[in-house]
Amino acid sequence: MPVGAKVVNQLRVRGLQQGVFGASRGWLAVWLGITAAKQLHKHLGKEPELVDRVVLKPGQRLVIEDTGMAWGKQKR
């Protein structure tokens, strides 16, 4: 685990202990901020998935009719 990730994890744990289970509003804000950032990254920060790679020769074309994605949820 990288050093930065360890520090963020330690801050998250301290925020949980002191802010959620304790009475410190400052640590609660730290915990909320880190937790919100992790959730946003989990849902919005995903790398696109490579489905297919095609090498076209001169004169060829590629037509994409449906990407298979819908807003909010993937098509099944």
Protein Blocks (a to p, Z undefined) as FASTA:
>chain_A
ZZklmmmmmmmmmmmmmmmmmmcfklmmmmmmmmmmmmmmmmmmpccddfbdcdddehia
cddfbgoiaehiacZZ
